[in-house]
Amino acid sequence: MLTLNRYHSLPAGVMAPIRSTNKKASFVPMYPPYQKKKAASGQVRAWAEINLDHLRHNAEELKWILSSRTNMMAVVKADAYGHGGVEVTKELNRVGINHFAVAEIGEGIRLRKNGVRGEILILGYTAPELAPRIARYRLTQTLLSREYGEALESYGVTLNVHVKIDTGMNRLGIPCHDIEAIMACYRYPHLQVTGTFSHLSMSDGLAPSEQGFTKEQLRRFDQVVHQLKAAGLHPGLVHIQSSYGILNYPELKYDLVRPGIALYGLLSHEGDKVRSGADLRPVLSLKATVTQVKEVEASHPVGYGHRFIPARNIRIATVSIGYADGIPRSLADHGGYVLIRGQRANIIGSICMDQLTIDVTSIGGVHHGDTVTLIGQDGAKTITASQMAERCGTVTNEILSRLGGRVERVYTSGK
């Protein structure tokens, strides 16, 4: 039978699918030792280790819980949620994933220039005057409204487009009740509709009201697709599920799904429960280097604003990572800690732009060049990105996507 950890237990009365094998599935964080290309401590100030084996594994796990007719559109916007868009997308290409979603045209062009194959859908707005660039790089543009379609059509450039239907999120897309405006988007001579999609706004919730709203969105979407087909208009590839839509509604049978955070082995909130059993494994670990160790006497302040004043003599270590690298400044105010030499060390004082300080008084042998783990595993202890997000009152997606360009990405694989 399937087992899930305490953060992702099945709700009462919900049955998870069972594998044909005896393999157990869980959401337990797994950070195995990295065997290749490990950043040498003391030589790199801050780095993220990206486990490509876990990335491939997560893709397979998500495929397993879906209908066999459903393909995957991997969401690789925001530099693949901080994991490195080019490397992640090319790895997914290698395992047969050929649909990708980005937020804006620059992300799509970068992927295409680096040899990424398949469809690249721009989920957001692109200025109509950039239509020739969309075509040049063989990108697919989302049609957000009838008026936007008219503006793109006016440039006389043949483009592939997906039509976005607003089924209740009220963010982007054509309102589902405006069927005339929707149908108009399928009749522009230069805009070839290759897909139709919407976005679920409450699929992460399992309360009756949340499930009810999701089912209403699905009903509205299905009705639009039915009306299009009845009018002789082909909707192309139909899709509505992102990560939680996959995990909570795996029985749906659309052409594509759009996994984002789940593809990277995590959920948006530490306490979220989902209906489907999937053995998701975190892809990213975040590490930095100790640059100095020193003794600080009692009553001597540490850092900006004298926000930390020790009551006793302590030993501190300065770590080469800060809020410019993506560490939330508020982490220090909410019990944030790191791992070093297999032990927890509290963050003290203010987190600076380029560095932070930790209390290592009770940890023996800490010295310059030691590796500090901010996300990941050190010995028997683990910190997840979800835990960091929970402390800071945000979502895992934000913690990962805010990781800065100064953080070197190191890709590992057992292949």
C-alpha positions as CSV (number, residue, x, y, z in Angstrom):
1,M,0.0,0.0,0.0
2,L,1.0,3.6,-0.4
3,T,2.5,5.5,2.5
4,L,2.7,9.3,2.9
5,N,4.5,11.3,5.5
6,R,2.8,13.3,8.1
7,Y,2.5,16.4,5.9
8,H,0.7,14.6,3.1
9,S,-1.6,12.0,4.6
10,L,-4.7,11.0,2.7
11,P,-8.0,12.6,3.8
12,A,-10.5,10.3,5.3
13,G,-12.5,8.3,2.8
14,V,-10.2,9.0,-0.2
15,M,-8.4,6.0,-1.8
16,A,-5.1,6.5,-3.5
17,P,-4.2,4.5,-6.6
18,I,-2.1,1.4,-5.9
19,R,0.9,0.4,-8.0
20,S,1.1,-3.0,-9.6
21,T,4.4,-3.4,-7.8
22,N,5.0,-3.5,-4.0
23,K,7.0,-0.3,-4.1
24,K,5.9,2.2,-1.4
25,A,5.3,5.8,-2.4
26,S,5.8,8.8,-0.1
27,F,6.5,12.5,0.0
28,V,9.4,12.0,2.4
29,P,12.2,14.4,1.5
30,M,15.2,12.6,0.2
31,Y,18.6,14.2,-0.2
32,P,21.1,11.4,-1.0
33,P,24.8,12.1,-1.2
34,Y,25.9,13.8,-4.4
35,Q,28.4,11.8,-6.4
36,K,29.4,14.1,-9.2
37,K,30.4,17.8,-9.7
38,K,30.1,18.7,-6.1
39,A,31.1,22.3,-5.4
40,A,34.3,22.3,-3.3
41,S,33.7,24.0,0.0
42,G,35.6,27.2,0.4
43,Q,35.9,27.7,-3.4
44,V,32.3,28.7,-4.1
45,R,30.5,31.2,-1.9
46,A,27.0,29.8,-2.5
47,W,25.6,27.1,-4.7
48,A,22.5,25.0,-5.4
49,E,22.9,21.3,-6.1
50,I,20.4,20.1,-8.6
51,N,19.7,16.4,-8.6
52,L,18.7,15.5,-12.1
53,D,17.9,11.9,-11.0
54,H,15.2,13.3,-8.8
55,L,13.9,15.5,-11.5
56,R,13.5,12.5,-13.9
57,H,12.0,10.5,-11.1
58,N,9.4,13.1,-10.2
59,A,8.3,13.4,-13.9
60,E,7.8,9.6,-14.0
61,E,5.8,9.7,-10.7
62,L,3.5,12.3,-12.0
63,K,3.0,10.4,-15.3
64,W,2.2,7.3,-13.3
65,I,-0.9,8.8,-11.6
66,L,-2.3,10.3,-14.8
67,S,-4.3,8.8,-17.7
68,S,-2.1,7.2,-20.3
69,R,-3.4,9.6,-22.9
70,T,-2.3,12.7,-21.0
71,N,1.1,14.3,-21.8
72,M,3.1,16.7,-19.7
73,M,3.8,20.4,-20.2
74,A,6.6,21.1,-17.8
75,V,6.4,24.6,-16.3
76,V,9.9,26.0,-16.4
77,K,9.2,29.7,-15.9
78,A,11.3,31.7,-13.4
79,D,14.5,29.8,-14.5
80,A,12.7,26.5,-13.7
81,Y,11.7,27.7,-10.3
82,G,15.3,28.6,-9.6
83,H,16.7,25.2,-10.7
84,G,18.1,26.5,-14.0
85,G,15.8,26.7,-16.9
86,V,18.1,25.6,-19.7
87,E,19.6,22.6,-18.0
88,V,16.3,21.4,-16.5
89,T,14.4,21.7,-19.8
90,K,17.0,20.0,-21.8
91,E,17.1,17.1,-19.3
92,L,13.3,16.8,-19.6
93,N,13.7,16.8,-23.4
94,R,16.0,13.9,-23.0
95,V,13.3,11.8,-21.2
96,G,10.7,12.6,-23.8
97,I,8.9,15.7,-22.5
98,N,8.3,18.1,-25.4
99,H,5.9,20.7,-24.1
100,F,7.0,23.5,-21.9
101,A,5.5,26.6,-20.3
102,V,7.3,29.9,-19.6
103,A,6.1,33.3,-18.3
104,E,7.4,35.6,-20.9
105,I,9.1,35.8,-24.3
106,G,12.6,36.2,-23.1
107,E,12.5,32.9,-21.2
108,G,11.2,31.2,-24.3
109,I,13.9,32.7,-26.6
110,R,16.6,31.7,-24.1
111,L,15.4,28.1,-24.1
112,R,15.2,28.0,-27.9
113,K,18.7,29.5,-28.4
114,N,20.0,26.7,-26.2
115,G,18.6,23.9,-28.3
116,V,15.4,23.1,-26.5
117,R,13.0,21.1,-28.7
118,G,9.2,21.0,-28.7
119,E,6.5,23.5,-27.9
120,I,7.2,26.4,-25.7
121,L,4.1,28.2,-24.5
122,I,4.3,31.8,-23.2
123,L,1.7,31.9,-20.4
124,G,1.7,35.7,-20.1
125,Y,1.3,38.8,-22.2
126,T,3.7,39.6,-25.1
127,A,3.5,43.0,-26.8
128,P,1.9,42.5,-30.2
129,E,4.8,44.2,-32.0
130,L,6.9,41.3,-30.9
131,A,4.9,38.9,-33.0
132,P,7.8,38.4,-35.5
133,R,10.1,37.3,-32.7
134,I,7.5,34.9,-31.4
135,A,7.3,33.4,-34.9
136,R,11.1,33.5,-35.4
137,Y,11.8,31.4,-32.3
138,R,8.8,29.1,-32.9
139,L,7.1,30.0,-29.6
140,T,3.4,29.6,-28.9
141,Q,1.6,32.7,-27.5
142,T,-1.4,32.6,-25.1
143,L,-4.4,34.6,-26.4
144,L,-5.6,36.5,-23.4
145,S,-8.6,38.3,-25.0
146,R,-10.4,38.9,-28.3
147,E,-8.9,42.3,-28.5
148,Y,-5.4,40.9,-28.0
149,G,-6.0,38.4,-30.7
150,E,-7.0,41.2,-33.1
151,A,-3.8,43.1,-32.3
152,L,-1.6,40.0,-33.0
153,E,-3.5,39.3,-36.2
154,S,-2.9,42.8,-37.4
155,Y,0.8,42.0,-37.9
156,G,0.1,39.4,-40.5
157,V,2.5,36.9,-38.9
158,T,1.5,33.3,-38.7
159,L,1.7,32.2,-35.0
160,N,0.7,29.2,-33.0
161,V,-1.5,30.2,-30.0
162,H,-3.3,28.7,-27.1
163,V,-6.6,30.3,-26.0
164,K,-6.9,31.1,-22.3
165,I,-10.4,30.7,-20.8
166,D,-11.2,32.4,-17.5
167,T,-13.3,29.9,-15.6
168,G,-13.3,31.8,-12.3
169,M,-9.8,32.8,-11.3
170,N,-10.4,36.3,-12.7
171,R,-6.8,36.9,-13.6
172,L,-6.1,36.4,-17.3
173,G,-8.2,35.0,-20.1
174,I,-11.6,35.4,-21.9
175,P,-14.6,35.0,-19.6
176,C,-16.1,31.5,-20.1
177,H,-19.6,33.0,-20.6
178,D,-18.4,35.2,-23.5
179,I,-18.6,32.4,-26.0
180,E,-18.8,34.8,-29.0
181,A,-15.4,36.4,-28.0
182,I,-14.0,32.9,-27.4
183,M,-15.0,31.6,-30.8
184,A,-13.7,34.7,-32.6
185,C,-10.2,33.7,-31.4
186,Y,-10.4,30.5,-33.5
187,R,-11.1,32.3,-36.8
188,Y,-8.1,34.6,-37.2
189,P,-6.3,33.7,-40.5
190,H,-2.8,34.0,-39.1
191,L,-3.4,32.6,-35.6
192,Q,-3.3,28.9,-35.6
193,V,-5.0,27.6,-32.4
194,T,-3.1,24.6,-31.1
195,G,-4.5,24.5,-27.6
196,T,-7.2,25.7,-25.2
197,F,-6.7,26.0,-21.5
198,S,-7.7,27.4,-18.1
199,H,-6.3,27.6,-14.6
200,L,-7.7,26.1,-11.4
201,S,-7.6,28.6,-8.5
202,M,-8.5,26.3,-5.6
203,S,-7.3,22.8,-6.6
204,D,-4.8,22.8,-3.6
205,G,-7.7,22.7,-1.2
206,L,-9.8,19.6,-0.2
207,A,-12.5,21.3,1.9
208,P,-16.0,20.7,0.4
209,S,-16.3,24.4,-0.7
210,E,-12.9,24.3,-2.4
211,Q,-13.6,21.0,-4.2
212,G,-17.0,22.4,-5.2
213,F,-15.5,25.5,-6.7
214,T,-12.9,23.4,-8.6
215,K,-15.6,21.2,-10.0
216,E,-17.5,24.2,-11.1
217,Q,-14.5,25.5,-13.0
218,L,-14.1,22.1,-14.6
219,R,-17.8,22.2,-15.6
220,R,-17.4,25.7,-17.2
221,F,-14.3,24.7,-19.0
222,D,-15.8,21.5,-20.4
223,Q,-18.8,23.4,-21.5
224,V,-16.7,25.8,-23.5
225,V,-14.8,23.0,-25.2
226,H,-18.0,21.3,-26.0
227,Q,-19.4,24.5,-27.6
228,L,-16.3,24.9,-29.6
229,K,-16.5,21.4,-31.0
230,A,-20.2,21.7,-31.7
231,A,-19.4,24.8,-33.8
232,G,-16.9,22.9,-35.8
233,L,-13.9,24.7,-34.1
234,H,-11.0,22.5,-33.0
235,P,-9.7,23.4,-29.5
236,G,-6.3,21.8,-30.0
237,L,-4.6,20.4,-26.9
238,V,-6.8,20.9,-23.9
239,H,-5.4,21.5,-20.4
240,I,-6.3,22.9,-17.0
241,Q,-4.4,21.0,-14.3
242,S,-1.2,22.3,-12.7
243,S,0.5,20.5,-9.8
244,Y,-2.4,20.4,-7.3
245,G,-4.8,19.7,-10.1
246,I,-2.7,16.6,-10.9
247,L,-2.3,15.4,-7.4
248,N,-5.9,16.0,-6.3
249,Y,-7.8,15.3,-9.5
250,P,-5.7,12.6,-11.3
251,E,-8.8,11.0,-12.7
252,L,-9.3,13.9,-15.2
253,K,-8.5,13.0,-18.8
254,Y,-7.3,16.1,-20.6
255,D,-4.5,16.2,-23.3
256,L,-1.9,18.0,-21.2
257,V,-1.1,18.8,-17.6
258,R,1.2,21.6,-16.4
259,P,3.2,20.5,-13.3
260,G,5.3,23.2,-11.7
261,I,6.3,22.9,-8.0
262,A,5.5,19.2,-7.9
263,L,8.0,18.5,-10.7
264,Y,10.7,19.9,-8.5
265,G,9.7,17.5,-5.7
266,L,7.7,19.8,-3.4
267,L,4.4,21.3,-2.5
268,S,3.6,25.0,-2.0
269,H,2.8,24.7,1.7
270,E,4.4,22.5,4.4
271,G,1.1,21.2,5.7
272,D,-0.8,20.6,2.4
273,K,-2.6,17.3,2.0
274,V,-3.2,15.7,-1.4
275,R,-5.3,12.8,-2.6
276,S,-2.7,11.0,-4.8
277,G,0.2,9.1,-3.6
278,A,3.4,10.1,-5.4
279,D,7.0,9.6,-4.3
280,L,8.1,13.2,-4.9
281,R,11.8,13.9,-4.1
282,P,13.2,17.4,-3.7
283,V,15.5,18.3,-6.6
284,L,17.4,21.3,-5.1
285,S,19.7,21.7,-2.1
286,L,21.2,25.1,-1.2
287,K,24.6,25.5,0.4
288,A,27.1,28.2,1.2
289,T,30.6,28.5,2.8
290,V,31.8,29.7,6.2
291,T,34.1,32.6,5.6
292,Q,35.1,33.5,9.1
293,V,34.8,32.1,12.7
294,K,35.2,34.4,15.7
295,E,34.6,34.7,19.4
296,V,32.1,37.4,20.5
297,E,32.0,38.5,24.2
298,A,28.8,38.9,26.1
299,S,27.0,42.2,25.6
300,H,28.8,42.8,22.3
301,P,26.3,43.3,19.4
302,V,26.3,41.3,16.2
303,G,25.3,42.8,12.9
304,Y,23.3,45.8,11.7
305,G,21.1,47.6,14.2
306,H,22.5,45.6,17.2
307,R,19.5,43.3,16.8
308,F,21.4,40.5,18.5
309,I,23.3,41.0,21.7
310,P,24.6,37.8,23.3
311,A,24.0,37.3,27.0
312,R,27.2,35.2,27.2
313,N,30.4,34.7,25.3
314,I,29.6,32.9,22.1
315,R,31.3,31.7,18.9
316,I,29.9,32.8,15.6
317,A,30.5,31.9,12.0
318,T,29.9,34.2,9.0
319,V,28.3,32.5,6.0
320,S,28.6,33.7,2.4
321,I,25.0,34.0,1.4
322,G,22.4,36.7,2.0
323,Y,19.1,38.2,0.8
324,A,20.6,39.2,-2.6
325,D,21.0,35.4,-3.1
326,G,17.3,34.8,-2.2
327,I,17.4,34.1,1.5
328,P,14.4,35.9,3.1
329,R,15.6,38.6,5.4
330,S,12.7,37.8,7.7
331,L,14.1,34.2,8.2
332,A,16.3,35.5,11.1
333,D,13.2,36.8,12.9
334,H,11.3,33.6,12.8
335,G,13.7,31.0,14.2
336,G,15.6,30.4,11.1
337,Y,18.6,28.0,11.3
338,V,21.1,26.2,9.1
339,L,22.9,22.8,9.2
340,I,26.6,22.5,9.7
341,R,28.6,19.4,10.6
342,G,25.3,17.6,10.9
343,Q,23.9,19.9,13.6
344,R,21.5,22.9,13.8
345,A,23.0,26.4,14.1
346,N,20.6,29.3,14.7
347,I,20.8,32.4,12.4
348,I,21.6,35.4,14.6
349,G,21.4,39.1,13.9
350,S,20.2,40.6,10.6
351,I,20.6,38.7,7.4
352,C,22.6,41.0,5.1
353,M,22.7,41.4,1.4
354,D,25.6,39.0,0.9
355,Q,26.1,37.2,4.2
356,L,24.6,36.0,7.4
357,T,25.9,34.9,10.8
358,I,25.2,31.8,12.8
359,D,25.8,30.7,16.4
360,V,28.2,27.7,16.5
361,T,29.1,27.9,20.2
362,S,27.9,24.3,20.8
363,I,29.3,22.8,17.6
364,G,32.9,21.7,17.8
365,G,35.4,22.1,15.0
366,V,33.7,24.7,12.8
367,H,36.3,26.5,10.7
368,H,36.7,28.6,7.6
369,G,35.7,26.7,4.5
370,D,33.1,24.5,6.1
371,T,29.9,23.9,4.1
372,V,26.6,25.2,5.5
373,T,23.3,23.7,4.3
374,L,20.3,26.1,4.1
375,I,18.1,23.7,2.2
376,G,18.8,20.0,2.1
377,Q,20.4,17.3,4.2
378,D,23.5,17.2,6.4
379,G,23.9,13.9,8.3
380,A,20.6,12.9,9.9
381,K,19.0,16.3,9.7
382,T,17.1,18.0,6.9
383,I,15.8,21.4,6.1
384,T,13.2,21.7,3.3
385,A,12.4,24.7,1.2
386,S,8.8,24.2,2.5
387,Q,9.9,24.6,6.1
388,M,11.8,27.8,5.2
389,A,8.7,29.1,3.4
390,E,6.5,28.3,6.4
391,R,8.7,30.2,8.8
392,C,8.6,33.2,6.5
393,G,4.9,33.1,5.8
394,T,5.2,32.5,2.1
395,V,5.0,29.6,-0.4
396,T,7.8,27.2,-1.4
397,N,7.5,28.5,-5.0
398,E,8.7,31.9,-3.9
399,I,11.6,30.6,-1.9
400,L,12.9,28.6,-4.9
401,S,12.2,31.1,-7.6
402,R,13.9,34.0,-5.8
403,L,17.3,32.3,-5.7
404,G,19.7,34.7,-7.3
405,G,22.0,34.5,-10.2
406,R,25.1,34.6,-8.0
407,V,24.1,31.2,-6.6
408,E,26.0,28.7,-8.8
409,R,23.9,25.7,-10.0
410,V,25.7,22.4,-9.8
411,Y,24.0,19.6,-11.7
412,T,24.4,16.0,-10.5
413,S,23.3,12.7,-11.9
414,G,24.0,9.0,-11.2
415,K,23.8,8.2,-14.9
